[in-house]
Amino acid sequence: MNNLISAAIGFIIALMVLANGVLAGYTGLYLSTAIIHAVGLVSIGAVLIIGKHKIKNLKTVPYILYAGGLLGVSNVLLNNFCFPALGVSLTLTLGQAGQFLASAVIDHYGLFGLKKVPFNKKKVLGLIIVGAGLIVMMFE
C-alpha cells in the first residue's frame, strides 16, 4: 500500500510543480510562493477543524525540526524558478537526483536519530542509472 501511495505522491508532485510554475508566470515568483503556502495553510486548517484533530504539545518539538517549513518554502520557490527554463520533467528529475543523494547520506549516517542504513552496491547502481537518465534528458 505504501508503494502505491508513494507513486500517487509522485503524480501529485508533478501536477503541483506544473500548477505552481504556471501560477508563478501569472503572479511572479515571490507572490506565487506566498499564495501557494496561504492556500496550503487554509487547506490544512480546514482538515484539522473538520477532522477535529487535537494539536499536541509543541513545546517538546526540537526547534530544528521547524526548519521543514523553511525547506518547503525554498522547495516551492526554487521549483518555480527552474520550471520555466527546464519544464516539469527535468526540474523533477534533477530534484529527485538531489533527493536520492541527500537521503543516501541521511540513511548512511543515521542522521536525525534514524537507524543507519549503509550505502551499498545496489544504491550505487541506482545512482548510476539516475545519472544516466539525467544525462539523456539534459542533452536530448
C-alpha positions as CSV (number, residue, x, y, z in Angstrom):
1,M,0.0,0.0,0.0
2,N,2.8,2.4,0.8
3,N,4.3,1.8,-2.6
4,L,1.0,2.8,-4.3
5,I,0.7,5.9,-2.1
6,S,4.3,6.9,-2.9
7,A,3.6,6.6,-6.6
8,A,0.5,8.7,-6.1
9,I,2.7,11.3,-4.3
10,G,5.0,11.4,-7.3
11,F,2.0,12.1,-9.6
12,I,0.7,14.8,-7.3
13,I,4.2,16.5,-7.1
14,A,4.3,16.6,-10.9
15,L,0.9,18.3,-11.0
16,M,2.0,20.6,-8.2
17,V,5.1,21.8,-9.9
18,L,3.1,22.4,-13.1
19,A,0.4,24.4,-11.3
20,N,2.8,26.3,-9.2
21,G,5.0,27.2,-12.1
22,V,2.2,28.4,-14.2
23,L,0.9,30.4,-11.3
24,A,4.3,32.0,-10.9
25,G,4.1,33.0,-14.6
26,Y,0.9,35.0,-13.8
27,T,1.8,36.4,-10.4
28,G,5.6,36.4,-10.1
29,L,8.0,34.2,-8.2
30,Y,7.5,35.5,-4.7
31,L,3.8,36.3,-4.7
32,S,3.0,32.8,-6.1
33,T,5.0,31.2,-3.3
34,A,3.0,33.2,-0.8
35,I,-0.3,32.3,-2.4
36,I,0.7,28.6,-2.6
37,H,1.5,28.5,1.1
38,A,-1.5,30.5,2.1
39,V,-3.8,28.1,0.3
40,G,-1.9,25.2,1.9
41,L,-2.4,26.8,5.4
42,V,-6.1,27.3,4.8
43,S,-6.4,23.7,3.4
44,I,-4.7,22.0,6.4
45,G,-6.6,24.3,8.8
46,A,-9.8,23.0,7.3
47,V,-8.6,19.4,7.7
48,L,-7.7,20.0,11.3
49,I,-11.1,21.6,12.1
50,I,-13.3,19.2,10.1
51,G,-11.4,16.2,11.5
52,K,-11.5,17.6,15.0
53,H,-7.7,16.8,15.3
54,K,-6.1,17.9,18.5
55,I,-2.8,19.8,18.4
56,K,-0.2,18.1,20.5
57,N,2.2,19.9,22.9
58,L,4.6,21.8,20.6
59,K,6.9,22.7,23.5
60,T,8.6,19.2,23.2
61,V,9.4,19.6,19.5
62,P,13.1,20.4,18.9
63,Y,13.4,23.8,17.2
64,I,15.5,22.4,14.3
65,L,12.5,20.4,13.1
66,Y,10.6,23.6,12.3
67,A,13.2,24.1,9.5
68,G,11.0,21.8,7.4
69,G,8.7,24.8,6.8
70,L,11.6,26.9,5.6
71,L,12.7,24.0,3.4
72,G,9.2,23.6,2.0
73,V,9.1,27.3,1.0
74,S,12.6,27.0,-0.5
75,N,11.4,23.9,-2.5
76,V,8.4,25.7,-4.0
77,L,10.4,28.9,-4.7
78,L,13.2,27.1,-6.4
79,N,10.9,24.8,-8.4
80,N,9.0,27.9,-9.6
81,F,12.3,29.5,-10.6
82,C,13.6,26.4,-12.5
83,F,10.2,25.4,-14.1
84,P,10.1,28.0,-17.0
85,A,13.6,27.1,-18.2
86,L,13.6,23.3,-17.5
87,G,10.0,22.2,-17.7
88,V,8.3,19.8,-15.3
89,S,10.3,16.6,-16.2
90,L,13.8,17.9,-15.9
91,T,13.0,20.0,-12.8
92,L,11.6,17.0,-11.1
93,T,14.3,14.6,-12.3
94,L,17.1,16.8,-11.1
95,G,15.3,17.3,-7.8
96,Q,14.9,13.6,-7.4
97,A,18.6,13.1,-8.0
98,G,19.3,15.6,-5.2
99,Q,16.8,13.7,-3.0
100,F,18.5,10.4,-3.8
101,L,21.9,11.8,-2.8
102,A,20.6,13.5,0.4
103,S,18.6,10.5,1.5
104,A,21.6,8.2,0.9
105,V,23.7,10.4,3.2
106,I,21.0,10.7,5.8
107,D,20.5,6.9,5.8
108,H,24.2,6.0,5.8
109,Y,25.0,8.2,8.8
110,G,21.6,7.7,10.6
111,L,21.1,11.5,10.8
112,F,18.2,12.9,13.0
113,G,18.3,9.8,15.1
114,L,17.3,7.4,12.3
115,K,18.6,3.8,12.0
116,K,21.8,3.6,10.0
117,V,21.2,2.1,6.5
118,P,24.7,1.7,4.9
119,F,25.2,2.9,1.3
120,N,25.7,-0.3,-0.7
121,K,26.4,-1.5,-4.3
122,K,22.7,-1.6,-5.2
123,K,22.4,2.1,-4.3
124,V,25.5,2.9,-6.4
125,L,23.8,1.1,-9.3
126,G,20.7,3.1,-8.7
127,L,22.7,6.3,-8.6
128,I,24.4,5.4,-11.9
129,I,21.0,4.7,-13.6
130,V,19.6,8.0,-12.3
131,G,22.7,9.8,-13.5
132,A,22.5,8.2,-17.0
133,G,18.8,9.2,-17.2
134,L,19.7,12.8,-16.3
135,I,22.4,13.0,-18.9
136,V,19.9,11.7,-21.6
137,M,17.3,14.2,-20.5
138,M,19.7,17.2,-20.3
139,F,21.3,16.7,-23.7
140,E,18.4,15.4,-25.8
